[in-house]
Amino acid sequence: MAIPTLRAKNQVTLPAAVVTRAGLHVGEPLAFEVKNGVIYIKAYSPRIDNEDWLTDEVMAEIEQALQEQHGSGYDSADDMIAALRRG
């Protein structure tokens, strides 16, 4: 396997085998994390850590929007949120 090097503008080319094994795709946003000097790269998946905003009123608005949009694929706001959590 080729050894990637850091180039100008902080660019690195990931080896094709790494991209394939990680299940990454061209154009996909990436997330970077550094722990104990190790750089972790993964597909970016926004997480909602704080769901205080998800009030009964917001849930009702989501339910109404789902009812207005036939064919949304979700039976309820809870189904939609569960799908978002699964990523």
C-alpha positions as a Markdown table, in Angstrom:
| # | Residue | x | y | z |
|---|---|---|---|---|
| 1 | Met | 0.0 | 0.0 | 0.0 |
| 2 | Ala | 1.3 | 3.5 | -0.9 |
| 3 | Ile | 2.2 | 5.8 | 2.0 |
| 4 | Pro | 0.2 | 9.0 | 1.7 |
| 5 | Thr | 2.1 | 12.2 | 2.4 |
| 6 | Leu | 0.8 | 15.6 | 3.5 |
| 7 | Arg | 1.0 | 18.0 | 0.5 |
| 8 | Ala | 0.6 | 21.7 | -0.1 |
| 9 | Lys | -2.7 | 23.1 | 1.3 |
| 10 | Asn | -2.8 | 20.2 | 3.8 |
| 11 | Gln | -4.0 | 17.8 | 1.1 |
| 12 | Val | -3.8 | 14.0 | 1.4 |
| 13 | Thr | -4.9 | 11.4 | -1.1 |
| 14 | Leu | -6.5 | 8.4 | 0.5 |
| 15 | Pro | -5.5 | 5.0 | -1.0 |
| 16 | Ala | -8.4 | 3.4 | -3.0 |
| 17 | Ala | -8.3 | 0.3 | -0.8 |
| 18 | Val | -8.9 | 2.5 | 2.3 |
| 19 | Val | -11.8 | 4.4 | 0.7 |
| 20 | Thr | -13.4 | 1.1 | -0.4 |
| 21 | Arg | -13.0 | -0.6 | 3.0 |
| 22 | Ala | -14.5 | 2.5 | 4.7 |
| 23 | Gly | -17.4 | 2.6 | 2.3 |
| 24 | Leu | -16.7 | 6.2 | 1.3 |
| 25 | His | -17.9 | 7.8 | -1.9 |
| 26 | Val | -16.7 | 10.7 | -4.0 |
| 27 | Gly | -18.3 | 14.0 | -2.8 |
| 28 | Glu | -19.2 | 12.6 | 0.6 |
| 29 | Pro | -18.6 | 14.9 | 3.5 |
| 30 | Leu | -16.0 | 13.7 | 6.0 |
| 31 | Ala | -15.5 | 14.2 | 9.7 |
| 32 | Phe | -12.1 | 14.3 | 11.3 |
| 33 | Glu | -11.3 | 13.7 | 15.0 |
| 34 | Val | -8.0 | 13.6 | 16.8 |
| 35 | Lys | -7.6 | 11.5 | 19.9 |
| 36 | Asn | -4.2 | 10.8 | 21.6 |
| 37 | Gly | -2.4 | 11.9 | 18.5 |
| 38 | Val | -4.3 | 9.6 | 16.1 |
| 39 | Ile | -6.4 | 11.1 | 13.3 |
| 40 | Tyr | -9.7 | 9.4 | 12.7 |
| 41 | Ile | -11.5 | 10.0 | 9.4 |
| 42 | Lys | -15.1 | 8.9 | 8.8 |
| 43 | Ala | -18.2 | 9.7 | 6.8 |
| 44 | Tyr | -19.8 | 12.8 | 8.2 |
| 45 | Ser | -23.2 | 12.0 | 9.8 |
| 46 | Pro | -24.8 | 14.9 | 11.7 |
| 47 | Arg | -25.9 | 13.8 | 15.1 |
| 48 | Ile | -28.5 | 15.5 | 17.2 |
| 49 | Asp | -27.1 | 15.3 | 20.7 |
| 50 | Asn | -29.5 | 17.7 | 22.4 |
| 51 | Glu | -33.1 | 17.1 | 21.5 |
| 52 | Asp | -34.6 | 19.7 | 23.8 |
| 53 | Trp | -35.9 | 21.5 | 20.7 |
| 54 | Leu | -38.1 | 18.5 | 19.9 |
| 55 | Thr | -41.1 | 19.7 | 21.8 |
| 56 | Asp | -44.7 | 18.4 | 21.5 |
| 57 | Glu | -45.4 | 21.4 | 19.4 |
| 58 | Val | -42.6 | 20.7 | 17.0 |
| 59 | Met | -43.7 | 17.0 | 16.8 |
| 60 | Ala | -47.2 | 18.1 | 16.0 |
| 61 | Glu | -45.9 | 20.3 | 13.1 |
| 62 | Ile | -43.8 | 17.4 | 11.8 |
| 63 | Glu | -46.9 | 15.1 | 12.0 |
| 64 | Gln | -48.9 | 17.7 | 10.0 |
| 65 | Ala | -46.2 | 18.1 | 7.4 |
| 66 | Leu | -46.1 | 14.3 | 7.0 |
| 67 | Gln | -49.9 | 14.1 | 6.5 |
| 68 | Glu | -49.7 | 16.9 | 3.9 |
| 69 | Gln | -46.9 | 15.2 | 2.0 |
| 70 | His | -48.3 | 11.9 | 0.8 |
| 71 | Gly | -45.6 | 9.4 | -0.1 |
| 72 | Ser | -43.1 | 10.7 | 2.4 |
| 73 | Gly | -42.3 | 7.1 | 3.4 |
| 74 | Tyr | -42.9 | 7.8 | 7.1 |
| 75 | Asp | -46.0 | 7.0 | 9.0 |
| 76 | Ser | -45.2 | 9.3 | 11.9 |
| 77 | Ala | -42.7 | 11.8 | 13.1 |
| 78 | Asp | -41.3 | 9.2 | 15.4 |
| 79 | Asp | -40.6 | 6.9 | 12.4 |
| 80 | Met | -38.9 | 9.8 | 10.6 |
| 81 | Ile | -36.7 | 10.7 | 13.6 |
| 82 | Ala | -35.8 | 7.0 | 14.1 |
| 83 | Ala | -34.7 | 6.9 | 10.4 |
| 84 | Leu | -32.6 | 10.0 | 10.9 |
| 85 | Arg | -30.9 | 8.5 | 13.9 |
| 86 | Arg | -30.0 | 5.3 | 11.9 |
| 87 | Gly | -28.3 | 7.6 | 9.4 |
